[in-house]
Amino acid sequence: MKVIDDKSRNISLRIQNVASVAEEFAASTEEISASSQQQLASTEMIARALKGLYTLSEELISEVNKFKVQ
């Protein structure tokens, strides 16, 4: 009977360890997901800024071309 109790406790501890690792993994996954979402938002903001900069550069080139001596 003692052997069965010891084995049962050992199995229970291992299951608790696996559950603990699974919880830590889930928390880490959520943190990675949140970081990825923040990075995506930043990348989209940079893309919008670059598009605006590109538009401004085209306008500047157009204005400069008006002053070229031909």
Secondary structure per residue as TSV (DSSP state, phi and psi in degrees):
chain	resnum	aa	ss	phi	psi
A	1	M	-	360.0	-38.1
A	2	K	H	-61.7	-40.6
A	3	V	H	-62.1	-42.3
A	4	I	H	-64.8	-42.6
A	5	D	H	-63.1	-43.1
A	6	D	H	-63.0	-45.3
A	7	K	H	-63.6	-40.5
A	8	S	H	-63.9	-43.6
A	9	R	H	-63.9	-41.6
A	10	N	H	-61.5	-45.2
A	11	I	H	-63.2	-42.4
A	12	S	H	-62.2	-42.3
A	13	L	H	-63.9	-40.4
A	14	R	H	-66.2	-39.0
A	15	I	H	-64.4	-41.2
A	16	Q	H	-63.1	-40.4
A	17	N	H	-63.2	-43.4
A	18	V	H	-63.4	-41.8
A	19	A	H	-63.7	-40.1
A	20	S	H	-63.6	-44.5
A	21	V	H	-63.2	-40.6
A	22	A	H	-62.9	-40.7
A	23	E	H	-64.9	-42.7
A	24	E	H	-63.7	-40.3
A	25	F	H	-63.3	-42.6
A	26	A	H	-63.0	-42.3
A	27	A	H	-63.9	-43.0
A	28	S	H	-62.9	-40.0
A	29	T	H	-63.1	-40.4
A	30	E	H	-64.7	-40.4
A	31	E	H	-64.2	-41.7
A	32	I	H	-63.8	-41.0
A	33	S	H	-62.5	-44.6
A	34	A	H	-63.4	-41.8
A	35	S	H	-64.0	-40.3
A	36	S	H	-63.9	-40.0
A	37	Q	H	-65.5	-39.8
A	38	Q	H	-65.8	-41.3
A	39	Q	H	-64.7	-40.7
A	40	L	H	-62.1	-44.4
A	41	A	H	-61.4	-41.8
A	42	S	H	-65.1	-41.8
A	43	T	H	-63.5	-41.0
A	44	E	H	-64.5	-39.0
A	45	M	H	-64.5	-41.6
A	46	I	H	-64.8	-40.8
A	47	A	H	-61.8	-42.0
A	48	R	H	-64.3	-41.2
A	49	A	H	-64.5	-41.1
A	50	L	H	-65.8	-37.3
A	51	K	H	-63.6	-42.4
A	52	G	H	-64.1	-40.5
A	53	L	H	-64.7	-39.7
A	54	Y	H	-62.3	-44.1
A	55	T	H	-61.5	-44.2
A	56	L	H	-63.0	-38.9
A	57	S	H	-66.7	-36.8
A	58	E	H	-64.2	-41.6
A	59	E	H	-64.1	-40.5
A	60	L	H	-63.8	-44.0
A	61	I	H	-61.1	-42.0
A	62	S	H	-61.7	-43.4
A	63	E	H	-68.1	-40.7
A	64	V	H	-64.4	-37.4
A	65	N	H	-64.4	-22.9
A	66	K	T	-68.2	-24.0
A	67	F	T	-99.7	1.7
A	68	K	-	-71.8	138.7
A	69	V	-	-82.5	131.7
A	70	Q	-	-115.4	360.0
